[in-house]
Amino acid sequence: MLNKIKFTLFLILAVGIFFGPVFVFAKECYVDRSKSDGDGSKKHPYQTIEKALKKKCEKIKIAKGSYDKDIIIPSGVEIQGVGEKTVIKGLITISNKVNVKNLYIKGKGVVVSEGASVKISKVKISNASIGIKTEGDGKLALTNSTIVHNGKGLYLRHDTKINLENNKIINNRGEGVDIRTNVDGVIQDNIIDSNKEGGIEAVIGRSDLIISNNSLKHNKASGIALQFYREHNELGNVKISGNTLVGNGNYAIDCKNPSGGHVKDGYWSKSVTFSYNKISSNGKGELSGLCQFKNDEIDRAQKTTEEIAKNKEAEKNKNKGITAEEKEKQEQQKKEIEVRRLMEQQKRVDLQLKDAIEQKMPEYEKQCQYSNSEVDLFKKRPGWKIFFIGPDEMVIIKGDERKKKCQKTVEELQQKIEKIQTAKIKQEIRQNSFNKLKQQQKNINQRIENYENKFGIVKWLKEILYHFQLTTTHQRS
C-alpha cells in the first residue's frame, strides 16, 4: 500500500515536471493610472496598459481615467474598462481572438488586423477619422455600442464576416456603415441615424447580408445605398426586411453604379429581396430608378407576404357579384391607379436623369469658365499697350473658342433637360443647374466682348483706313 502511494506521488511529480510548461494559465491583471506602479494585482495595479500587455496578461481590467498611448492588443487578450469613464485616446489595433468591452475610445478609433476574429461590446467610439476599420478576411462582432461623431462610422473591408447588433451609429460625418465587397453577416436592431452621408452603403458583389429591424432615419444621403462595381459584378444575396427608412435626404433605398459600365438586366432583383420595411418622407422617394425593380418587388418592399396575399384575396372577392356600374367605376379606378403608377415610374426615371445631370454639372461648368491660362492671357497685355496697339488677337481667338465650347455645352444640357417629363423636376433642374450655366455663359461672353471692344490707336487707324478703302472703291465703281 505504501509503495502504491509513493508511486502515485512520483507520477504526479513527473507530470508536473515534464508537462507543466505546456499548460498556460490565464493571468488577470489590473491597471489604474492614478495609482503607483505595482505588480498588476487588484491591490497593486500596473499604471499603464502597455505594461500589462508586456507582462502577457490575458485579461486586463482598466480603472477609470484617461490613457493616451496607442496600443496593440495581441491574440487571445480580453481588455475591459468600467464604461465611459475609462477613456483610451490612442489608436487600438486588435489581433485575433481579442475581446474589448466597457471602454470609451476617443480620437483615433479601432483597427481590426487582417484575418482577426474579434468581439467589441459596450464601447463608445468618437472623434476618429474612422470609428472601426477592418483590414479584411476576419470576423467582427459589434454589440451594444455607440459609434458617434467620427468621419466614417464603420469601414468594413473585403471578406469580413460581421454581426452588428443593438448599436447606435449616429451623427458621423461620412457613412454610418461602409461595406466593401464579399462581406457576409447580419446587421440588425441598430439605430443608424443622422449621418452626413448614407446610413448603410454596401457593395453587392458576392455579399451575403441580412439587414433587418434597423432604424435608418435622417441620413443626409440615402438610408441604404447598394453599389455595383464592374470588377465585382457577381450577384449578391442581400435581404432587407423590417427596417424603418424615414426622412433620408435621397432615397430610402438607392442603387448606384460608381464605376460605370453596363449593369446586367435583373442584377438588382436577383441580388436583393425585400419584405415589410416602413418607408416614408425620403427626399427623392422610395427606390431609385436605377434599381429597376418591378412593381410587385416595390410593393413587397413595404408589405409582408401575408398582406399581399390578403389584398389579392380581397380584390378577388370584391369583384364577385358587382353591378355593371360598379364594374365601370372599378375599371376607372384601375386606370387612375395605372396612370399614377406610370407617373411614379416616370418620376423615378426623371430623378435618375436629374442625378446624372447633377453629377456632370462640374464638367459642364468647367466648359463655361475661363481656365487659369486663359485668364492670364487677358492680363498679359498691359493697359497702355492696348491703348496704343489694341487688344491681343490671340486672346480674342481663345475667347471665341471658349464661347463656342460653352454654347455647345449649354445646348447639350438643354437637350438632356428636354428628356425629363415630370414638370416639377424639369423646373427644378432649370432653376438651379441650367440657369447657373446660362449665367456663366453670359459672363464669359461679356468678358470677351468687353475685351474685344477696348480702344487702341492702331486698331482705330486700321478701322479708318478700312472704311476709307471701302468708300474709295465704291466711288470708283
C-alpha positions as MATLAB code, in Angstrom:
seq = 'MLNKIKFTLFLILAVGIFFGPVFVFAKECYVDRSKSDGDGSKKHPYQTIEKALKKKCEKIKIAKGSYDKDIIIPSGVEIQGVGEKTVIKGLITISNKVNVKNLYIKGKGVVVSEGASVKISKVKISNASIGIKTEGDGKLALTNSTIVHNGKGLYLRHDTKINLENNKIINNRGEGVDIRTNVDGVIQDNIIDSNKEGGIEAVIGRSDLIISNNSLKHNKASGIALQFYREHNELGNVKISGNTLVGNGNYAIDCKNPSGGHVKDGYWSKSVTFSYNKISSNGKGELSGLCQFKNDEIDRAQKTTEEIAKNKEAEKNKNKGITAEEKEKQEQQKKEIEVRRLMEQQKRVDLQLKDAIEQKMPEYEKQCQYSNSEVDLFKKRPGWKIFFIGPDEMVIIKGDERKKKCQKTVEELQQKIEKIQTAKIKQEIRQNSFNKLKQQQKNINQRIENYENKFGIVKWLKEILYHFQLTTTHQRS';
ca = [
       0.000    0.000    0.000;
       2.819    2.399    0.890;
       4.553    1.596   -2.381;
       1.353    2.475   -4.357;
       1.108    5.861   -2.609;
       4.794    6.565   -3.357;
       4.300    5.605   -6.997;
       1.254    7.867   -7.324;
       3.124   10.831   -5.814;
       6.057   10.177   -8.130;
       3.757   10.075  -11.161;
       2.115   13.397  -10.236;
       5.541   14.983   -9.703;
       6.793   13.641  -13.026;
       3.763   15.012  -14.925;
       4.291   18.377  -13.243;
       7.974   18.474  -14.197;
       7.697   17.275  -17.794;
       4.310   18.628  -18.913;
       3.896   21.643  -16.637;
       5.395   24.131  -19.151;
       2.763   23.132  -21.741;
      -0.140   24.498  -19.640;
      -0.562   28.307  -19.614;
      -2.984   29.638  -17.031;
      -4.896   32.807  -17.774;
      -3.435   35.750  -15.868;
      -5.784   38.541  -14.757;
      -4.181   41.941  -14.344;
      -5.377   45.353  -13.218;
      -4.421   48.812  -14.490;
      -5.032   52.132  -12.726;
      -3.163   55.255  -13.843;
      -3.992   57.045  -10.587;
      -2.006   54.521   -8.501;
       1.705   53.889   -8.118;
       3.033   51.190  -10.415;
       2.682   47.778   -8.761;
       2.643   44.082   -9.604;
      -0.647   44.112  -11.547;
      -2.773   42.728   -8.736;
      -6.084   44.285   -7.722;
      -4.474   45.980   -4.698;
      -1.297   46.986   -6.545;
      -2.241   47.537  -10.210;
       0.042   48.449  -13.072;
      -0.029   52.109  -14.007;
      -0.154   51.597  -17.799;
      -1.895   49.268  -20.241;
       1.397   48.802  -22.084;
       2.986   47.215  -19.030;
       0.077   44.797  -18.593;
       0.471   43.771  -22.230;
       4.226   43.435  -21.838;
       3.662   41.130  -18.857;
       1.482   38.946  -21.131;
      -1.696   39.400  -19.101;
      -4.613   37.645  -20.750;
      -7.380   39.604  -19.042;
      -6.772   43.279  -18.350;
      -9.189   45.284  -16.201;
      -8.703   49.036  -16.545;
      -9.872   51.555  -13.939;
     -11.394   54.933  -14.802;
      -9.008   57.565  -16.141;
      -7.502   58.749  -19.425;
      -4.934   56.530  -21.181;
      -3.244   58.330  -24.059;
      -0.901   55.852  -25.776;
      -1.588   53.805  -28.929;
      -1.880   50.128  -28.035;
      -1.632   46.877  -29.982;
      -3.624   44.092  -28.339;
      -2.095   40.674  -29.116;
      -4.055   37.490  -29.773;
      -6.187   35.985  -27.050;
      -6.390   39.041  -24.786;
      -9.514   40.471  -23.167;
      -9.473   44.157  -22.267;
     -12.212   45.623  -20.081;
     -12.922   49.071  -18.636;
     -15.635   50.446  -16.363;
     -17.601   52.220  -19.117;
     -17.245   55.772  -20.456;
     -15.025   56.778  -17.527;
     -12.281   54.534  -18.929;
     -11.039   56.673  -21.821;
      -8.427   55.486  -24.319;
      -7.239   58.334  -26.539;
      -4.733   56.298  -28.554;
      -5.327   54.052  -31.559;
      -6.328   50.496  -30.625;
      -5.091   47.804  -33.031;
      -6.693   44.420  -32.408;
      -5.315   40.958  -33.209;
      -7.102   37.603  -33.368;
      -9.446   36.336  -30.624;
      -9.495   39.649  -28.762;
     -12.436   40.814  -26.677;
     -12.866   44.551  -25.955;
     -15.650   45.900  -23.739;
     -16.781   48.758  -21.498;
     -14.444   51.444  -22.876;
     -14.623   54.939  -24.343;
     -12.233   55.084  -27.310;
     -11.783   58.743  -28.186;
      -9.782   60.307  -31.002;
      -8.186   57.533  -33.061;
     -10.614   54.625  -33.221;
     -10.072   50.890  -33.693;
      -8.304   48.898  -36.412;
      -9.060   45.165  -36.664;
      -5.999   43.420  -38.122;
      -6.288   41.324  -41.275;
      -7.633   37.850  -40.539;
      -8.554   38.682  -36.940;
     -11.738   37.439  -35.280;
     -12.780   39.920  -32.563;
     -15.617   40.908  -30.248;
     -16.351   44.509  -29.263;
     -19.203   45.304  -26.893;
     -20.464   48.198  -24.779;
     -17.901   50.644  -26.156;
     -18.251   54.244  -27.268;
     -16.046   55.427  -30.148;
     -15.884   59.078  -31.184;
     -13.768   61.765  -32.892;
     -11.808   59.325  -35.087;
     -11.413   59.543  -38.861;
     -12.916   56.027  -38.914;
     -14.611   54.592  -35.826;
     -13.848   50.932  -36.612;
     -11.883   49.765  -39.632;
     -11.399   46.100  -40.534;
      -8.445   45.144  -42.730;
     -10.350   42.186  -44.220;
     -10.509   38.375  -44.044;
     -11.697   38.367  -40.438;
     -14.759   38.475  -38.189;
     -16.250   41.381  -36.274;
     -18.978   41.096  -33.653;
     -20.027   44.596  -32.515;
     -22.843   44.807  -29.987;
     -24.463   47.354  -27.656;
     -22.027   50.097  -28.667;
     -22.187   53.750  -29.730;
     -20.250   54.998  -32.770;
     -20.707   58.763  -32.909;
     -19.064   61.936  -34.318;
     -16.422   60.135  -36.397;
     -15.542   60.565  -40.070;
     -16.973   57.215  -41.145;
     -18.687   55.110  -38.531;
     -17.538   51.662  -39.706;
     -15.399   50.769  -42.735;
     -15.612   47.026  -43.393;
     -13.168   45.769  -45.997;
     -13.343   42.694  -48.216;
     -14.133   39.185  -46.961;
     -15.177   40.243  -43.468;
     -17.836   38.308  -41.559;
     -19.940   40.630  -39.410;
     -22.528   40.649  -36.675;
     -23.684   44.194  -35.838;
     -26.470   44.212  -33.249;
     -28.076   46.786  -30.944;
     -25.656   49.607  -31.746;
     -26.116   53.352  -32.188;
     -24.222   54.568  -35.264;
     -25.180   58.221  -35.378;
     -24.033   61.713  -36.347;
     -20.907   60.621  -38.218;
     -19.535   62.907  -40.936;
     -19.438   60.147  -43.581;
     -21.359   56.908  -43.981;
     -22.661   55.168  -40.896;
     -21.577   51.744  -42.201;
     -19.435   51.453  -45.355;
     -19.282   47.837  -46.601;
     -16.951   46.664  -49.365;
     -17.202   43.514  -51.492;
     -17.840   39.963  -50.232;
     -18.884   40.930  -46.718;
     -21.266   38.443  -45.119;
     -23.350   38.523  -41.962;
     -26.083   40.307  -40.058;
     -26.906   43.975  -39.396;
     -29.937   44.093  -37.121;
     -31.650   46.108  -34.405;
     -29.298   49.085  -34.849;
     -30.029   52.819  -34.869;
     -28.173   54.249  -37.883;
     -29.430   57.828  -37.950;
     -28.378   61.369  -38.854;
     -25.093   60.530  -40.582;
     -23.865   63.194  -43.023;
     -23.743   60.682  -45.902;
     -25.662   57.392  -46.238;
     -26.809   55.168  -43.394;
     -25.538   51.885  -44.871;
     -23.515   51.741  -48.089;
     -22.785   48.219  -49.379;
     -21.102   46.735  -52.450;
     -23.426   43.963  -53.618;
     -20.937   41.714  -55.455;
     -20.569   38.346  -53.620;
     -22.007   39.786  -50.395;
     -24.439   37.738  -48.290;
     -26.147   40.132  -45.885;
     -29.236   40.296  -43.716;
     -30.224   43.912  -42.960;
     -33.206   43.766  -40.628;
     -35.110   45.745  -37.996;
     -32.812   48.768  -38.138;
     -33.773   52.431  -37.778;
     -32.319   54.353  -40.757;
     -33.566   57.906  -40.351;
     -32.469   61.407  -41.361;
     -29.210   60.374  -43.046;
     -28.021   63.079  -45.450;
     -27.845   60.758  -48.475;
     -29.882   57.534  -48.701;
     -30.951   55.159  -45.938;
     -29.385   52.172  -47.717;
     -27.208   52.590  -50.835;
     -26.447   49.405  -52.792;
     -23.442   49.634  -55.118;
     -22.448   47.797  -58.298;
     -18.781   47.682  -59.368;
     -17.936   46.118  -62.716;
     -14.827   44.451  -61.241;
     -17.103   42.783  -58.649;
     -20.081   42.034  -60.886;
     -21.119   38.724  -59.319;
     -24.617   38.519  -57.840;
     -25.117   39.179  -54.147;
     -27.672   37.892  -51.675;
     -28.966   40.823  -49.623;
     -32.167   40.519  -47.594;
     -33.678   43.825  -46.423;
     -36.612   43.428  -44.043;
     -38.386   45.126  -41.181;
     -36.341   48.345  -41.351;
     -37.657   51.855  -40.786;
     -36.403   54.183  -43.555;
     -37.722   57.683  -42.886;
     -36.592   61.221  -43.706;
     -33.349   60.392  -45.509;
     -32.045   63.051  -47.907;
     -32.105   60.987  -51.112;
     -33.850   57.613  -51.346;
     -34.945   55.055  -48.805;
     -33.011   52.516  -50.894;
     -30.654   53.668  -53.646;
     -28.864   51.673  -56.354;
     -25.570   53.154  -57.541;
     -23.016   52.378  -60.231;
     -19.863   54.337  -59.249;
     -17.516   52.540  -61.675;
     -19.792   52.951  -64.706;
     -20.288   50.191  -67.264;
     -23.346   48.085  -68.026;
     -25.316   46.528  -65.168;
     -26.799   43.216  -66.302;
     -30.585   43.133  -66.617;
     -32.172   41.832  -63.439;
     -28.959   42.221  -61.434;
     -30.592   44.165  -58.620;
     -33.716   41.971  -58.475;
     -31.633   38.802  -58.347;
     -29.288   40.204  -55.682;
     -31.774   41.916  -53.345;
     -35.028   40.804  -51.694;
     -37.367   42.909  -49.542;
     -40.127   42.449  -47.044;
     -42.108   44.846  -44.873;
     -39.923   47.909  -44.487;
     -41.577   51.090  -43.223;
     -40.722   53.757  -45.800;
     -41.814   57.417  -45.846;
     -40.772   61.039  -46.349;
     -37.426   60.382  -48.083;
     -36.187   63.275  -50.225;
     -36.233   61.557  -53.637;
     -38.654   58.731  -52.950;
     -38.698   55.048  -52.086;
     -36.311   53.290  -54.512;
     -34.091   54.954  -57.108;
     -34.863   54.377  -60.798;
     -31.504   52.656  -61.361;
     -32.697   49.762  -59.170;
     -35.154   48.767  -61.927;
     -37.347   46.820  -59.520;
     -40.732   45.680  -60.741;
     -43.902   46.969  -59.157;
     -44.536   43.769  -57.205;
     -40.993   43.995  -55.793;
     -41.579   47.594  -54.729;
     -44.908   46.507  -53.223;
     -43.189   43.664  -51.396;
     -40.567   46.071  -50.039;
     -43.257   47.540  -47.778;
     -45.632   44.620  -47.181;
     -45.430   41.119  -45.770;
     -46.271   38.115  -47.929;
     -49.455   37.662  -45.891;
     -50.544   41.266  -46.512;
     -50.003   40.937  -50.262;
     -51.980   37.670  -50.385;
     -54.768   39.217  -48.264;
     -55.015   42.217  -50.606;
     -55.259   39.947  -53.658;
     -57.935   37.838  -51.999;
     -59.900   40.953  -51.015;
     -59.692   42.220  -54.590;
     -60.900   38.862  -55.878;
     -63.885   38.770  -53.508;
     -64.758   42.355  -54.292;
     -65.222   41.514  -57.977;
     -67.853   38.856  -57.275;
     -71.465   39.899  -57.874;
     -70.873   43.550  -58.740;
     -73.119   45.640  -60.999;
     -72.083   46.965  -64.424;
     -71.914   50.475  -62.962;
     -69.691   49.341  -60.107;
     -67.521   47.389  -62.550;
     -67.092   50.503  -64.729;
     -66.169   52.500  -61.632;
     -63.598   49.891  -60.652;
     -62.150   49.925  -64.166;
     -61.855   53.703  -63.969;
     -60.105   53.411  -60.606;
     -57.717   50.837  -62.073;
     -56.924   53.217  -64.930;
     -56.260   56.023  -62.463;
     -54.027   53.737  -60.410;
     -52.188   52.711  -63.584;
     -51.728   56.370  -64.561;
     -50.335   57.136  -61.108;
     -48.071   54.098  -61.356;
     -46.760   55.227  -64.748;
     -46.269   58.750  -63.412;
     -44.343   57.387  -60.437;
     -42.290   55.211  -62.764;
     -41.585   58.223  -64.992;
     -40.675   60.233  -61.905;
     -38.088   57.615  -60.942;
     -36.625   57.734  -64.471;
     -36.613   61.549  -64.386;
     -34.917   61.594  -60.981;
     -32.281   59.292  -62.400;
     -31.756   61.735  -65.306;
     -31.607   64.604  -62.815;
     -28.963   62.750  -60.773;
     -26.930   62.134  -63.943;
     -27.122   65.832  -64.864;
     -26.117   66.941  -61.360;
     -23.157   64.561  -61.378;
     -21.981   66.034  -64.685;
     -22.559   69.693  -63.744;
     -18.957   70.305  -62.540;
     -17.776   69.226  -66.006;
     -20.353   71.465  -67.710;
     -19.425   74.411  -65.504;
     -15.758   73.909  -66.339;
     -16.602   74.323  -70.050;
     -18.258   77.672  -69.269;
     -15.372   79.123  -67.279;
     -12.109   80.608  -68.449;
      -9.160   78.450  -67.431;
      -6.311   79.959  -65.405;
      -4.132   80.143  -68.522;
      -6.900   81.967  -70.409;
      -7.365   84.430  -67.544;
      -3.599   85.061  -67.606;
      -3.843   85.848  -71.340;
      -6.349   88.622  -70.587;
      -3.826   90.168  -68.197;
      -0.742   89.635  -70.375;
      -1.020   92.825  -72.438;
      -0.935   95.887  -70.134;
      -3.464   98.724  -70.460;
      -1.028  101.227  -72.022;
      -0.091   98.736  -74.730;
      -3.754   98.025  -75.500;
      -4.315  101.810  -75.760;
      -1.632  102.152  -78.458;
      -1.822   98.775  -80.266;
      -5.258   97.416  -79.359;
      -6.430   94.082  -77.868;
      -4.370   90.919  -78.359;
      -5.721   88.861  -81.277;
      -4.702   85.599  -79.557;
      -6.887   86.462  -76.554;
      -9.841   87.122  -78.866;
      -9.301   83.804  -80.696;
      -9.079   81.866  -77.396;
     -12.126   83.705  -76.062;
     -14.158   82.781  -79.157;
     -13.122   79.137  -78.726;
     -14.307   79.216  -75.129;
     -17.606   80.828  -76.198;
     -18.208   78.005  -78.707;
     -17.388   75.277  -76.172;
     -19.755   76.832  -73.663;
     -22.527   77.244  -76.252;
     -22.199   73.557  -77.207;
     -22.354   72.576  -73.518;
     -25.469   74.695  -72.900;
     -27.184   73.077  -75.890;
     -26.223   69.588  -74.681;
     -27.627   70.312  -71.218;
     -30.823   71.731  -72.727;
     -31.335   68.543  -74.771;
     -30.960   66.403  -71.642;
     -33.414   68.562  -69.690;
     -35.983   68.213  -72.502;
     -35.976   64.430  -71.926;
     -37.346   64.984  -68.401;
     -41.134   64.733  -68.451;
     -42.011   65.482  -64.822;
     -42.729   69.222  -64.781;
     -41.586   69.821  -61.199;
     -38.262   68.031  -61.719;
     -37.686   69.820  -65.033;
     -38.424   73.190  -63.422;
     -36.083   72.419  -60.514;
     -33.158   71.479  -62.766;
     -33.791   74.576  -64.928;
     -33.915   76.931  -61.945;
     -30.771   75.535  -60.424;
     -28.305   73.935  -62.842;
     -29.396   75.374  -66.218;
     -29.822   78.999  -65.097;
     -26.461   78.861  -63.332;
     -24.797   77.640  -66.538;
     -26.549   80.306  -68.614;
     -25.272   82.993  -66.234;
     -21.733   81.637  -66.613;
     -22.168   81.711  -70.388;
     -23.306   85.336  -70.177;
     -20.254   86.192  -68.066;
     -17.690   84.665  -70.440;
     -19.385   86.228  -73.496;
     -19.466   89.635  -71.807;
     -15.810   89.427  -70.847;
     -14.564   88.658  -74.351;
     -16.848   91.299  -75.869;
     -15.598   93.934  -73.430;
     -12.007   92.988  -74.218;
     -12.578   92.972  -77.981;
     -14.176   96.456  -77.832;
     -11.262   98.095  -75.981;
      -9.910  101.209  -77.738;
      -6.488  101.100  -79.415;
      -4.899  103.792  -81.587;
      -3.520  101.333  -84.150;
      -6.830   99.462  -84.167;
      -8.670  102.797  -84.669;
      -6.366  103.820  -87.557;
      -6.870  100.411  -89.201;
     -10.644  100.843  -88.989;
     -10.423  104.377  -90.507;
      -8.180  103.039  -93.314;
     -10.577  100.148  -93.930;
     -13.592  102.473  -94.203;
     -11.597  104.867  -96.462;
     -10.735  101.959  -98.798;
     -14.384  100.892  -98.905;
     -15.514  104.460  -99.753;
     -12.855  104.836 -102.485;
     -13.763  101.502 -104.057;
     -17.438  102.422 -104.011;
     -16.764  105.803 -105.689;
     -14.663  104.197 -108.465;
     -17.355  101.715 -109.181;
];
